[in-house]
């Protein structure tokens, strides 16, 4: 019996297969390494994604013109059947919704702080930092810097469209961290958020609740609102 590779198709590996076949400096991952990666991918992705979806809906409720653009894009994609489940091709075609998600993660990074341990002494602006020092990056503040993002506190997904590139530094937007140790579930999380957003927006109009109700940001490992996220939903015809 021929396998997939015999007919010119490469057999796809599931996530656990990839980990079992991975190596670091030529050595296979230990059971603990594999367990930690699975924990990160499967469990730490729940609250982080939920946080981003909640804040994204909150911003859409305050910006009907942006929500209209999302709706129009989804109508173009699902014009054959608005109620069908999204395919991978559909998700890849949600370019404007992806910009909305990126802008949400810029203003409300699910993990607002992350750290790195120096592997060697490093000098920055005349100061030398010793090996093994843990440096924390305050992503929430960094992604709201005016020198990196014009009108930084304004929710503006257009800044992430391909033809709106402002020539920013490649590490100015790091909601999933960056470099070789960035979030292993970044692509999965993006698909997950697109799927959830598209489902909600296709079925409901997101309306602003009482303008007096404001989110009060709180950090509990991930970024949340201590007062909840006030929105109203109106079923679409």
N, CA, C and O of each residue as an XYZ file, in Angstrom:
948
protein
N       0.845     -1.200      0.000
C       0.000      0.000      0.000
C       0.882      1.253      0.000
O       1.783      1.374      0.830
N       0.630      2.183     -0.923
C       1.451      3.368     -1.036
C       1.089      4.388      0.038
O      -0.080      4.606      0.357
N       2.128      4.999      0.577
C       1.851      6.084      1.504
C       1.766      7.398      0.734
O       1.925      7.422     -0.486
N       1.513      8.493      1.456
C       1.311      9.784      0.796
C       2.533     10.232      0.012
O       2.404     10.834     -1.055
N       3.747      9.936      0.548
C       4.949     10.410     -0.101
C       5.198      9.670     -1.418
O       5.881     10.190     -2.301
N       4.634      8.433     -1.557
C       4.807      7.663     -2.793
C       4.101      8.322     -3.968
O       4.501      8.127     -5.116
N       3.061      9.095     -3.700
C       2.294      9.732     -4.777
C       2.556     11.234     -4.828
O       1.763     11.995     -5.384
N       3.673     11.649     -4.244
C       4.077     13.050     -4.343
C       3.462     13.968     -3.318
O       3.577     15.187     -3.449
N       2.810     13.431     -2.296
C       2.216     14.252     -1.246
C       2.973     14.027      0.054
O       3.200     12.889      0.464
N       3.355     15.108      0.687
C       4.070     14.999      1.950
C       3.069     14.802      3.082
O       2.120     15.573      3.224
N       3.284     13.776      3.877
C       2.377     13.486      4.974
C       2.490     14.575      6.030
O       3.590     14.898      6.477
N       1.369     15.133      6.424
C       1.373     16.193      7.431
C       1.470     15.589      8.824
O       0.852     14.567      9.124
N       2.256     16.243      9.664
C       2.419     15.792     11.035
C       1.525     16.605     11.958
O       1.347     17.808     11.768
N       0.967     15.939     12.955
C       0.191     16.647     13.953
C       1.157     17.324     14.918
O       2.358     17.055     14.903
N       0.619     18.202     15.754
C       1.444     19.015     16.648
C       2.371     18.169     17.514
O       3.553     18.487     17.647
N       1.847     17.097     18.102
C       2.666     16.274     18.991
C       3.778     15.573     18.219
O       4.881     15.405     18.741
N       3.501     15.160     16.975
C       4.546     14.542     16.142
C       5.705     15.514     15.907
O       6.873     15.129     15.950
N       5.361     16.773     15.658
C       6.398     17.773     15.428
C       7.303     17.931     16.644
O       8.521     18.049     16.517
N       6.692     17.930     17.818
C       7.480     18.050     19.048
C       8.361     16.822     19.259
O       9.524     16.947     19.641
N       7.811     15.650     19.013
C       8.573     14.412     19.212
C       9.755     14.323     18.252
O      10.772     13.706     18.566
N       9.617     14.940     17.083
C      10.681     14.880     16.080
C      11.617     16.082     16.125
O      12.587     16.148     15.370
N      11.323     17.043     17.021
C      12.138     18.253     17.101
C      13.403     18.006     17.915
O      13.452     17.121     18.769
N      14.424     18.810     17.629
C      15.687     18.708     18.357
C      16.191     20.100     18.734
O      15.864     21.086     18.073
N      16.976     20.172     19.782
C      17.665     21.391     20.194
C      19.145     21.057     20.283
O      19.550     20.216     21.086
N      19.946     21.709     19.466
C      21.381     21.409     19.396
C      21.620     19.928     19.100
O      22.550     19.314     19.623
N      20.758     19.375     18.250
C      20.917     17.984     17.851
C      20.364     16.966     18.807
O      20.434     15.766     18.541
N      19.810     17.418     19.925
C      19.262     16.497     20.921
C      17.732     16.589     20.934
O      17.182     17.684     20.818
N      17.040     15.453     21.073
C      15.569     15.485     21.101
C      15.056     16.196     22.352
O      15.745     16.271     23.369
N      13.851     16.706     22.254
C      13.241     17.354     23.421
C      12.995     16.337     24.519
O      12.655     15.185     24.250
N      13.170     16.773     25.760
C      12.882     15.895     26.889
C      11.375     15.820     27.096
O      10.624     16.622     26.541
N      10.939     14.852     27.895
C       9.509     14.738     28.195
C       8.991     16.022     28.842
O       7.866     16.445     28.579
N       9.820     16.641     29.691
C       9.401     17.883     30.339
C       9.270     19.010     29.319
O       8.332     19.806     29.380
N      10.226     19.073     28.372
C      10.145     20.095     27.321
C       8.848     19.951     26.530
O       8.156     20.936     26.271
N       8.530     18.726     26.152
C       7.321     18.468     25.360
C       6.078     18.814     26.166
O       5.145     19.430     25.650
N       6.070     18.411     27.443
C       4.926     18.706     28.306
C       4.701     20.208     28.434
O       3.561     20.670     28.393
N       5.779     20.973     28.590
C       5.650     22.425     28.747
C       5.142     23.082     27.467
O       4.342     24.016     27.526
N       5.601     22.600     26.308
C       5.138     23.171     25.045
C       3.655     22.873     24.817
O       2.908     23.733     24.351
N       3.237     21.653     25.147
C       1.815     21.296     25.010
C       0.963     22.138     25.942
O      -0.104     22.612     25.551
N       1.430     22.331     27.187
C       0.697     23.163     28.150
C       0.533     24.579     27.606
O      -0.551     25.159     27.667
N       1.636     25.131     27.068
C       1.597     26.490     26.525
C       0.588     26.597     25.387
O      -0.215     27.529     25.341
N       0.638     25.636     24.474
C      -0.197     25.690     23.277
C      -1.673     25.459     23.596
O      -2.539     26.163     23.076
N      -1.961     24.478     24.449
C      -3.339     24.050     24.665
C      -4.056     24.822     25.770
O      -5.258     25.070     25.670
N      -3.337     25.201     26.813
C      -4.007     25.781     27.978
C      -3.833     27.297     28.094
O      -4.787     28.006     28.414
N      -2.627     27.794     27.837
C      -2.407     29.227     27.981
C      -3.069     30.013     26.860
O      -3.117     31.242     26.925
N      -3.576     29.347     25.844
C      -4.236     30.036     24.750
C      -5.702     30.327     24.992
O      -6.323     31.026     24.192
N      -6.279     29.811     26.078
C      -7.708     30.017     26.306
C      -8.007     31.444     26.772
O      -8.721     32.178     26.089
N      -7.469     31.843     27.929
C      -7.767     33.162     28.488
C      -7.209     34.288     27.625
O      -7.825     35.348     27.513
N      -6.055     34.065     27.019
C      -5.460     35.118     26.197
C      -6.342     35.443     25.000
O      -6.579     36.612     24.694
N      -6.823     34.413     24.331
C      -7.681     34.621     23.160
C      -9.011     35.235     23.571
O      -9.523     36.124     22.890
N      -9.573     34.768     24.678
C     -10.843     35.316     25.169
C     -10.699     36.797     25.503
O     -11.604     37.586     25.233
N      -9.565     37.176     26.088
C      -9.308     38.574     26.414
C      -9.301     39.433     25.160
O      -9.924     40.494     25.128
N      -8.602     38.982     24.130
C      -8.519     39.747     22.881
C      -9.885     39.875     22.216
O     -10.228     40.942     21.706
N     -10.662     38.804     22.217
C     -11.989     38.852     21.596
C     -12.886     39.844     22.332
O     -13.608     40.619     21.704
N     -12.840     39.818     23.665
C     -13.678     40.711     24.461
C     -13.324     42.176     24.200
O     -14.213     43.001     23.991
N     -12.033     42.499     24.212
C     -11.626     43.886     23.975
C     -11.903     44.300     22.528
O     -12.229     45.458     22.268
N     -11.775     43.366     21.592
C     -12.069     43.676     20.203
C     -13.535     44.024     19.993
O     -13.852     44.978     19.283
N     -14.427     43.255     20.604
C     -15.864     43.541     20.508
C     -16.192     44.881     21.167
O     -17.045     45.629     20.688
N     -15.510     45.169     22.259
C     -15.713     46.451     22.957
C     -15.357     47.619     22.034
O     -16.099     48.598     21.957
N     -14.223     47.517     21.336
C     -13.829     48.592     20.438
C     -14.761     48.686     19.228
O     -15.061     49.787     18.768
N     -15.223     47.545     18.708
C     -16.168     47.572     17.593
C     -17.488     48.224     18.000
O     -18.130     48.891     17.188
N     -17.890     48.032     19.251
C     -19.150     48.626     19.720
C     -19.077     50.144     19.711
O     -20.098     50.817     19.572
N     -17.867     50.689     19.862
C     -17.692     52.141     19.904
C     -17.380     52.729     18.524
O     -17.324     53.948     18.362
N     -17.180     51.862     17.541
C     -16.783     52.343     16.211
C     -17.642     51.694     15.137
O     -17.183     50.763     14.474
N     -18.881     52.156     14.942
C     -19.780     51.565     13.942
C     -19.205     51.561     12.535
O     -19.473     50.636     11.768
N     -18.417     52.577     12.175
C     -17.858     52.648     10.819
C     -16.843     51.527     10.585
O     -16.731     51.007      9.475
N     -16.105     51.159     11.633
C     -15.154     50.046     11.521
C     -15.904     48.727     11.480
O     -15.562     47.831     10.707
N     -16.928     48.611     12.314
C     -17.741     47.392     12.315
C     -18.413     47.193     10.953
O     -18.567     46.062     10.491
N     -18.808     48.287     10.323
C     -19.432     48.196      8.997
C     -18.452     47.610      7.987
O     -18.844     46.793      7.154
N     -17.178     48.016      8.049
C     -16.162     47.489      7.130
C     -15.963     45.993      7.350
O     -15.813     45.234      6.392
N     -15.962     45.574      8.613
C     -15.826     44.146      8.917
C     -17.012     43.383      8.355
O     -16.848     42.321      7.754
N     -18.212     43.929      8.554
C     -19.433     43.285      8.074
C     -19.438     43.153      6.559
O     -19.814     42.113      6.020
N     -19.021     44.205      5.879
C     -18.983     44.178      4.409
C     -17.995     43.134      3.903
O     -18.270     42.434      2.929
N     -16.852     43.031      4.563
C     -15.877     42.017      4.158
C     -16.442     40.619      4.357
O     -16.289     39.757      3.492
N     -17.092     40.390      5.489
C     -17.672     39.075      5.769
C     -18.819     38.761      4.816
O     -18.999     37.609      4.422
N     -19.595     39.776      4.443
C     -20.679     39.551      3.481
C     -20.128     39.119      2.131
O     -20.718     38.274      1.458
N     -18.998     39.696      1.733
C     -18.373     39.311      0.469
C     -17.879     37.861      0.519
O     -17.965     37.130     -0.468
N     -17.364     37.464      1.676
C     -16.802     36.116      1.819
C     -17.893     35.058      1.938
O     -17.769     33.966      1.384
N     -18.966     35.385      2.665
C     -20.009     34.394      2.947
C     -21.302     34.668      2.175
O     -22.383     34.293      2.629
N     -21.198     35.314      1.019
C     -22.423     35.665      0.296
C     -23.199     34.447     -0.190
O     -24.399     34.542     -0.448
N     -22.530     33.305     -0.318
C     -23.233     32.102     -0.758
C     -24.084     31.500      0.357
O     -25.134     30.912      0.100
N     -23.617     31.656      1.607
C     -24.348     31.105      2.752
C     -23.818     31.746      4.033
O     -22.810     31.291      4.573
N     -24.475     32.788      4.525
C     -23.995     33.519      5.701
C     -23.877     32.659      6.967
O     -23.168     33.029      7.902
N     -24.562     31.524      6.997
C     -24.580     30.723      8.216
C     -23.562     29.585      8.212
O     -23.404     28.895      9.219
N     -22.871     29.383      7.089
C     -21.951     28.250      7.035
C     -20.705     28.493      7.879
O     -20.378     29.631      8.219
N     -20.014     27.399      8.212
C     -18.792     27.497      8.991
C     -17.662     28.029      8.110
O     -17.614     27.763      6.909
N     -16.767     28.776      8.724
C     -15.644     29.355      7.988
C     -14.596     28.286      7.673
O     -14.287     27.440      8.512
N     -14.066     28.335      6.473
C     -12.985     27.449      6.071
C     -11.650     28.186      6.259
O     -11.632     29.388      6.523
N     -10.540     27.458      6.121
C      -9.228     28.092      6.211
C      -9.078     29.172      5.137
O      -8.507     30.232      5.392
N      -9.596     28.898      3.932
C      -9.540     29.892      2.856
C     -10.310     31.151      3.254
O      -9.848     32.268      3.017
N     -11.478     30.966      3.856
C     -12.268     32.111      4.331
C     -11.454     32.933      5.329
O     -11.372     34.157      5.224
N     -10.857     32.244      6.296
C     -10.098     32.932      7.346
C      -8.927     33.702      6.754
O      -8.627     34.812      7.194
N      -8.269     33.124      5.766
C      -7.138     33.797      5.126
C      -7.581     35.033      4.345
O      -6.796     35.961      4.153
N      -8.830     35.047      3.897
C      -9.350     36.179      3.129
C      -9.865     37.315      4.006
O     -10.258     38.360      3.488
N      -9.870     37.131      5.316
C     -10.367     38.160      6.246
C      -9.261     39.154      6.559
O      -8.783     39.221      7.692
N      -8.851     39.930      5.555
C      -7.726     40.849      5.686
C      -8.048     42.018      6.616
O      -7.240     42.380      7.471
N      -9.229     42.605      6.444
C      -9.560     43.747      7.298
C      -9.813     43.288      8.730
O      -9.410     43.963      9.678
N     -10.476     42.149      8.893
C     -10.696     41.629     10.242
C      -9.359     41.342     10.928
O      -9.216     41.549     12.133
N      -8.390     40.870     10.159
C      -7.057     40.635     10.731
C      -6.438     41.943     11.222
O      -5.776     41.971     12.259
N      -6.658     43.026     10.472
C      -6.170     44.333     10.908
C      -6.858     44.773     12.193
O      -6.227     45.363     13.070
N      -8.151     44.485     12.305
C      -8.897     44.798     13.530
C      -8.321     44.027     14.709
O      -8.162     44.580     15.798
N      -8.009     42.758     14.498
C      -7.442     41.932     15.567
C      -6.065     42.456     15.973
O      -5.760     42.536     17.163
N      -5.244     42.809     15.008
C      -3.911     43.341     15.317
C      -4.013     44.640     16.106
O      -3.271     44.854     17.064
N      -4.941     45.510     15.693
C      -5.092     46.772     16.407
C      -5.607     46.544     17.822
O      -5.224     47.260     18.747
N      -6.473     45.550     17.992
C      -6.940     45.189     19.333
C      -5.771     44.731     20.195
O      -5.640     45.146     21.347
N      -4.924     43.872     19.633
C      -3.776     43.357     20.377
C      -2.722     44.433     20.609
O      -1.935     44.332     21.550
N      -2.696     45.450     19.771
C      -1.777     46.564     20.016
C      -2.202     47.348     21.248
O      -1.382     47.653     22.115
N      -3.488     47.672     21.319
C      -3.991     48.450     22.454
C      -4.174     47.603     23.714
O      -3.992     48.090     24.830
N      -4.533     46.342     23.527
C      -4.808     45.462     24.667
C      -4.045     44.144     24.520
O      -4.670     43.100     24.333
N      -2.733     44.164     24.599
C      -1.973     42.910     24.464
C      -2.361     41.940     25.576
O      -2.311     42.286     26.756
N      -2.746     40.729     25.194
C      -3.221     39.759     26.185
C      -2.172     39.477     27.247
O      -2.500     39.287     28.419
N      -0.907     39.449     26.835
C       0.204     39.313     27.785
C       0.943     40.646     27.768
O       1.801     40.861     26.913
N       0.623     41.549     28.704
C       1.160     42.914     28.642
C       2.626     43.034     29.042
O       3.262     44.052     28.767
N       3.167     42.002     29.691
C       4.570     42.029     30.115
C       5.176     40.652     29.877
O       4.565     39.636     30.208
N       6.369     40.615     29.308
C       7.086     39.345     29.236
C       8.569     39.608     29.492
O       9.030     40.744     29.378
N       9.307     38.567     29.836
C      10.700     38.741     30.221
C      11.655     37.877     29.421
O      11.261     36.889     28.801
N      12.926     38.275     29.448
C      13.992     37.511     28.815
C      15.214     37.502     29.745
O      15.521     38.502     30.393
N      15.896     36.371     29.796
C      17.121     36.274     30.576
C      18.325     36.443     29.637
O      18.436     35.757     28.621
N      19.212     37.362     29.996
C      20.380     37.598     29.168
C      21.307     36.390     29.186
O      21.622     35.859     30.251
N      21.736     35.965     28.025
C      22.651     34.828     27.924
C      24.109     35.263     27.972
O      25.012     34.434     28.088
N      24.328     36.565     27.884
C      25.686     37.110     27.994
C      25.572     38.574     28.388
O      24.489     39.153     28.300
N      26.674     39.183     28.822
C      26.662     40.599     29.161
C      26.242     41.403     27.936
O      26.620     41.082     26.809
N      25.472     42.433     28.165
C      24.998     43.261     27.052
C      25.096     44.728     27.437
O      24.768     45.105     28.562
N      25.546     45.552     26.503
C      25.673     46.991     26.744
C      24.642     47.734     25.921
O      24.507     47.506     24.719
N      23.912     48.629     26.581
C      22.874     49.415     25.905
C      22.939     50.842     26.407
O      22.777     51.098     27.600
N      23.177     51.775     25.488
C      23.264     53.204     25.807
C      24.236     53.463     26.947
O      23.947     54.234     27.862
N      25.389     52.811     26.881
C      26.448     53.068     27.836
C      26.369     52.288     29.132
O      27.284     52.354     29.953
N      25.278     51.546     29.329
C      25.122     50.747     30.548
C      25.277     49.268     30.220
O      24.682     48.770     29.265
N      26.083     48.569     31.019
C      26.289     47.142     30.793
C      25.405     46.337     31.742
O      25.402     46.549     32.954
N      24.663     45.419     31.156
C      23.764     44.561     31.924
C      24.354     43.157     31.964
O      24.717     42.604     30.926
N      24.452     42.575     33.168
C      25.178     41.306     33.311
C      24.394     40.087     32.820
O      23.164     40.089     32.772
N      25.130     39.072     32.467
C      24.561     37.785     32.081
C      23.622     37.275     33.188
O      23.882     37.467     34.375
N      22.534     36.628     32.775
C      21.521     36.036     33.655
C      20.544     37.060     34.242
O      19.628     36.689     34.975
N      20.733     38.351     33.923
C      19.762     39.348     34.351
C      18.458     39.144     33.591
O      18.475     38.941     32.377
N      17.334     39.194     34.289
C      16.024     39.073     33.637
C      15.490     40.467     33.326
O      15.330     41.297     34.221
N      15.222     40.709     32.068
C      14.717     42.004     31.620
C      13.241     41.857     31.250
O      12.868     40.964     30.490
N      12.414     42.735     31.792
C      10.976     42.701     31.497
C      10.637     43.752     30.447
O      11.150     44.871     30.477
N       9.768     43.371     29.523
C       9.319     44.271     28.460
C       7.851     44.606     28.699
O       6.997     43.719     28.705
N       7.563     45.895     28.897
C       6.188     46.334     29.146
C       5.526     46.609     27.802
O       5.513     47.740     27.315
N       4.980     45.554     27.217
C       4.426     45.625     25.865
C       3.270     46.624     25.789
O       3.148     47.364     24.813
N       2.425     46.642     26.819
C       1.260     47.535     26.828
C       1.679     48.980     26.594
O       1.079     49.679     25.778
N       2.701     49.425     27.304
C       3.161     50.805     27.174
C       3.895     51.022     25.856
O       3.715     52.050     25.204
N       4.717     50.059     25.466
C       5.525     50.198     24.261
C       4.653     50.358     23.014
O       4.968     51.164     22.138
N       3.568     49.602     22.932
C       2.718     49.628     21.750
C       1.780     50.840     21.721
O       1.002     51.000     20.781
N       1.855     51.690     22.746
C       1.088     52.928     22.768
C       2.001     54.154     22.688
O       1.582     55.263     23.020
N       3.228     53.960     22.254
C       4.176     55.060     22.120
C       3.880     55.870     20.867
O       3.715     55.317     19.780
N       3.816     57.183     21.031
C       3.511     58.073     19.907
C       4.604     58.069     18.849
O       4.330     58.329     17.677
N       5.848     57.776     19.251
C       6.916     57.768     18.263
C       6.885     56.504     17.406
O       7.574     56.424     16.388
N       6.090     55.522     17.816
C       5.946     54.288     17.041
C       4.610     54.224     16.311
O       4.521     53.676     15.213
N       3.572     54.788     16.929
C       2.224     54.734     16.351
C       1.573     56.114     16.447
O       1.370     56.642     17.540
N       1.252     56.684     15.302
C       0.603     57.983     15.277
C      -0.786     57.881     15.913
O      -1.523     56.928     15.659
N      -1.136     58.870     16.743
C      -2.407     58.818     17.494
C      -2.530     57.456     18.173
O      -3.491     56.717     17.957
N      -1.541     57.150     18.990
C      -1.355     55.799     19.520
C      -2.535     55.264     20.325
O      -2.761     54.055     20.341
N      -3.287     56.128     20.987
C      -4.395     55.661     21.816
C      -5.710     55.542     21.045
O      -6.743     55.198     21.619
N      -5.665     55.826     19.750
C      -6.869     55.721     18.923
C      -6.947     54.341     18.278
O      -5.947     53.828     17.777
N      -8.127     53.748     18.290
C      -8.346     52.439     17.666
C      -8.476     52.650     16.164
O      -9.486     53.167     15.686
N      -7.452     52.247     15.428
C      -7.409     52.503     13.981
C      -6.805     51.298     13.258
O      -5.591     51.257     13.055
N      -7.619     50.321     12.868
C      -7.111     49.123     12.183
C      -6.408     49.426     10.866
O      -5.589     48.630     10.408
N      -6.719     50.579     10.244
C      -6.115     50.910      8.952
C      -4.599     50.940      9.017
O      -3.934     50.735      8.002
N      -4.039     51.192     10.200
C      -2.583     51.283     10.317
C      -1.914     49.935     10.032
O      -0.705     49.881      9.804
N      -2.697     48.841     10.045
C      -2.134     47.521      9.799
C      -2.455     46.972      8.411
O      -2.140     45.821      8.110
N      -3.077     47.787      7.570
C      -3.309     47.357      6.195
C      -2.012     47.500      5.415
O      -1.190     48.363      5.722
N      -1.829     46.662      4.412
C      -0.567     46.604      3.676
C      -0.172     47.949      3.071
O       1.008     48.299      3.047
N      -1.156     48.702      2.583
C      -0.832     49.968      1.928
C      -0.760     51.131      2.910
O      -0.636     52.286      2.504
N      -0.838     50.820      4.213
C      -0.775     51.859      5.236
C       0.448     51.694      6.132
O       0.516     52.289      7.208
N       1.396     50.905      5.701
C       2.588     50.650      6.501
C       3.309     51.961      6.799
O       3.629     52.725      5.889
N       3.558     52.210      8.072
C       4.186     53.465      8.475
C       5.696     53.325      8.630
O       6.348     54.223      9.162
N       6.256     52.215      8.173
C       7.695     52.033      8.263
C       8.200     51.872      9.677
O       9.317     52.286      9.986
N       7.396     51.275     10.543
C       7.801     51.097     11.939
C       8.858     50.009     12.073
O       9.032     49.173     11.187
N       9.549     50.042     13.189
C      10.532     48.999     13.498
C       9.802     47.660     13.611
O       8.668     47.607     14.086
N      10.445     46.596     13.179
C       9.790     45.285     13.156
C       9.435     44.769     14.539
O       8.594     43.880     14.672
N      10.070     45.323     15.582
C       9.762     44.881     16.947
C       8.911     45.895     17.708
O       8.856     45.862     18.937
N       8.248     46.797     16.984
C       7.378     47.762     17.657
C       6.026     47.155     18.001
O       5.312     47.670     18.862
N       5.668     46.049     17.323
C       4.381     45.369     17.554
C       4.683     43.923     17.919
O       4.993     43.109     17.050
N       4.590     43.604     19.215
C       5.010     42.268     19.670
C       4.010     41.660     20.665
O       4.419     41.242     21.748
N       2.719     41.598     20.334
C       1.753     41.010     21.277
C       1.982     39.517     21.508
O       1.530     38.962     22.510
N       2.688     38.871     20.575
C       3.006     37.451     20.727
C       4.486     37.252     21.065
O       5.044     36.175     20.852
N       5.122     38.327     21.605
C       6.565     38.320     21.812
C       7.239     38.332     20.442
O       6.579     38.615     19.443
N       8.528     38.034     20.372
C       9.237     38.088     19.099
C      10.495     37.244     19.172
O      10.926     36.834     20.250
N      11.075     36.991     18.011
C      12.305     36.216     17.970
C      12.049     34.724     18.065
O      10.912     34.277     17.912
N      13.100     33.945     18.316
C      12.968     32.478     18.325
C      12.097     31.950     19.449
O      11.679     30.793     19.410
N      11.813     32.775     20.452
C      10.980     32.315     21.572
C       9.604     32.994     21.586
O       8.993     33.164     22.641
N       9.138     33.372     20.414
C       7.815     33.989     20.371
C       6.737     32.926     20.586
O       7.033     31.733     20.652
N       5.496     33.368     20.693
C       4.381     32.470     21.036
C       4.221     31.355     20.007
O       4.072     31.612     18.813
N       4.254     30.122     20.485
C       4.138     28.973     19.594
C       2.739     28.869     18.987
O       2.556     28.258     17.934
N       1.753     29.471     19.659
C       0.372     29.356     19.183
C      -0.128     30.573     18.437
O      -1.338     30.748     18.294
N       0.780     31.431     17.951
C       0.379     32.684     17.311
C      -0.576     32.474     16.139
O      -1.635     33.099     16.084
N      -0.215     31.615     15.219
C      -1.050     31.402     14.035
C      -2.379     30.764     14.412
O      -3.428     31.149     13.896
N      -2.332     29.782     15.318
C      -3.559     29.132     15.765
C      -4.482     30.146     16.437
O      -5.687     30.155     16.186
N      -3.913     31.003     17.298
C      -4.713     31.996     18.009
C      -5.362     32.978     17.037
O      -6.514     33.371     17.225
N      -4.624     33.373     15.999
C      -5.173     34.294     15.010
C      -6.353     33.669     14.275
O      -7.380     34.320     14.082
N      -6.211     32.416     13.867
C      -7.328     31.720     13.223
C      -8.520     31.602     14.185
O      -9.673     31.787     13.795
N      -8.215     31.294     15.433
C      -9.277     31.147     16.434
C     -10.045     32.451     16.605
O     -11.275     32.446     16.664
N      -9.321     33.575     16.685
C      -9.976     34.868     16.859
C     -10.774     35.256     15.611
O     -11.886     35.773     15.721
N     -10.216     35.012     14.444
C     -10.956     35.307     13.211
C     -12.254     34.516     13.152
O     -13.301     35.055     12.792
N     -12.184     33.250     13.504
C     -13.370     32.394     13.469
C     -14.440     32.910     14.421
O     -15.613     32.999     14.060
N     -14.026     33.251     15.648
C     -14.985     33.730     16.649
C     -15.573     35.081     16.254
O     -16.789     35.267     16.299
N     -14.716     36.026     15.867
C     -15.191     37.348     15.463
C     -16.168     37.245     14.296
O     -17.230     37.867     14.316
N     -15.813     36.465     13.286
C     -16.653     36.384     12.100
C     -18.014     35.777     12.440
O     -19.038     36.195     11.900
N     -18.021     34.799     13.328
C     -19.282     34.164     13.727
C     -20.178     35.158     14.470
O     -21.376     35.251     14.202
N     -19.586     35.890     15.395
C     -20.362     36.840     16.205
C     -20.892     37.988     15.349
O     -22.070     38.336     15.429
N     -20.015     38.577     14.526
C     -20.413     39.753     13.741
C     -21.425     39.391     12.665
O     -22.268     40.216     12.312
N     -21.359     38.176     12.141
C     -22.341     37.768     11.133
C     -23.735     37.607     11.731
O     -24.730     37.763     11.024
N     -23.818     37.297     13.015
C     -25.108     37.039     13.640
C     -25.626     38.193     14.503
O     -26.824     38.299     14.766
N     -24.697     39.057     14.939
C     -25.118     40.133     15.833
C     -24.467     41.460     15.446
O     -23.333     41.505     14.969
N     -25.221     42.536     15.668
C     -24.658     43.876     15.594
C     -24.136     44.212     16.984
O     -24.851     44.050     17.973
N     -22.903     44.675     17.064
C     -22.285     44.983     18.349
C     -22.574     46.445     18.671
O     -22.134     47.337     17.945
N     -23.300     46.696     19.739
C     -23.716     48.044     20.098
C     -23.038     48.502     21.381
O     -22.692     47.698     22.247
N     -22.858     49.806     21.479
C     -22.232     50.363     22.670
C     -23.220     50.368     23.822
O     -24.383     50.737     23.658
N     -22.751     49.958     24.975
C     -23.569     50.012     26.177
C     -23.540     51.446     26.709
O     -23.140     52.365     25.993
N     -23.949     51.636     27.920
C     -23.932     52.961     28.523
C     -22.520     53.550     28.425
O     -21.581     52.967     28.968
N     -22.347     54.701     27.741
C     -21.012     55.299     27.587
C     -20.320     55.578     28.916
O     -19.098     55.718     28.964
N     -21.096     55.657     29.990
C     -20.496     55.915     31.302
C     -19.758     54.687     31.837
O     -18.917     54.792     32.729
N     -20.090     53.526     31.278
C     -19.430     52.300     31.728
C     -18.096     52.162     31.006
O     -18.063     52.054     29.780
N     -17.020     52.163     31.740
C     -15.684     52.085     31.168
C     -14.991     50.802     31.631
O     -15.262     50.283     32.714
N     -14.101     50.315     30.788
C     -13.301     49.172     31.204
C     -12.208     49.658     32.142
O     -11.625     50.721     31.932
N     -11.938     48.881     33.169
C     -10.859     49.169     34.108
C      -9.831     48.052     33.959
O     -10.053     46.926     34.404
N      -8.719     48.373     33.335
C      -7.739     47.345     33.013
C      -7.073     46.791     34.259
O      -6.750     47.512     35.203
N      -6.882     45.483     34.221
C      -6.278     44.773     35.351
C      -5.396     43.664     34.806
O      -5.763     42.988     33.845
N      -4.238     43.476     35.417
C      -3.320     42.424     34.980
C      -3.358     41.273     35.976
O      -2.961     41.423     37.132
N      -3.837     40.129     35.516
C      -3.844     38.902     36.314
C      -3.201     37.815     35.453
O      -3.877     36.905     34.974
N      -1.893     37.924     35.267
C      -1.145     37.085     34.319
C      -1.444     37.538     32.897
O      -0.530     37.692     32.087
N      -2.736     37.754     32.587
C      -3.100     38.333     31.295
C      -3.895     39.609     31.535
O      -4.328     39.881     32.655
N      -4.081     40.386     30.479
C      -4.796     41.653     30.594
C      -6.304     41.402     30.577
O      -6.824     40.747     29.673
N      -6.997     41.929     31.584
C      -8.446     41.785     31.684
C      -9.059     43.121     32.075
O      -8.352     44.093     32.340
N     -10.383     43.152     32.108
C     -11.100     44.300     32.631
C     -11.711     43.911     33.972
O     -12.485     42.957     34.054
N     -11.366     44.641     35.006
C     -11.878     44.348     36.344
C     -13.372     44.610     36.440
O     -14.032     44.112     37.352
N     -13.914     45.393     35.502
C     -15.333     45.745     35.525
C     -16.114     45.072     34.404
O     -17.256     45.440     34.127
N     -15.500     44.089     33.763
C     -16.163     43.443     32.644
C     -16.044     44.289     31.381
O     -15.419     45.350     31.393
N     -16.639     43.820     30.308
C     -16.586     44.544     29.035
C     -18.021     44.872     28.617
O     -18.747     43.988     28.163
N     -18.436     46.130     28.765
C     -19.830     46.503     28.500
C     -20.146     46.654     27.011
O     -19.650     47.572     26.359
N     -20.960     45.762     26.484
C     -21.445     45.861     25.110
C     -22.887     45.373     25.076
O     -23.365     44.758     26.030
N     -23.571     45.648     23.978
C     -24.909     45.130     23.759
C     -24.933     44.427     22.406
O     -24.236     44.828     21.473
N     -25.737     43.383     22.311
C     -25.842     42.627     21.064
C     -27.261     42.739     20.498
O     -28.244     42.610     21.228
N     -27.348     42.975     19.210
C     -28.638     43.034     18.533
C     -28.600     42.027     17.376
O     -27.763     42.129     16.479
N     -29.498     41.076     17.409
C     -29.506     40.016     16.388
C     -29.759     40.617     15.012
O     -30.669     41.424     14.829
N     -28.942     40.211     14.054
C     -29.100     40.718     12.704
C     -30.276     40.033     12.018
O     -30.595     38.881     12.310
N     -30.907     40.749     11.115
C     -32.052     40.208     10.399
C     -31.574     39.075      9.501
O     -32.378     38.465      8.796
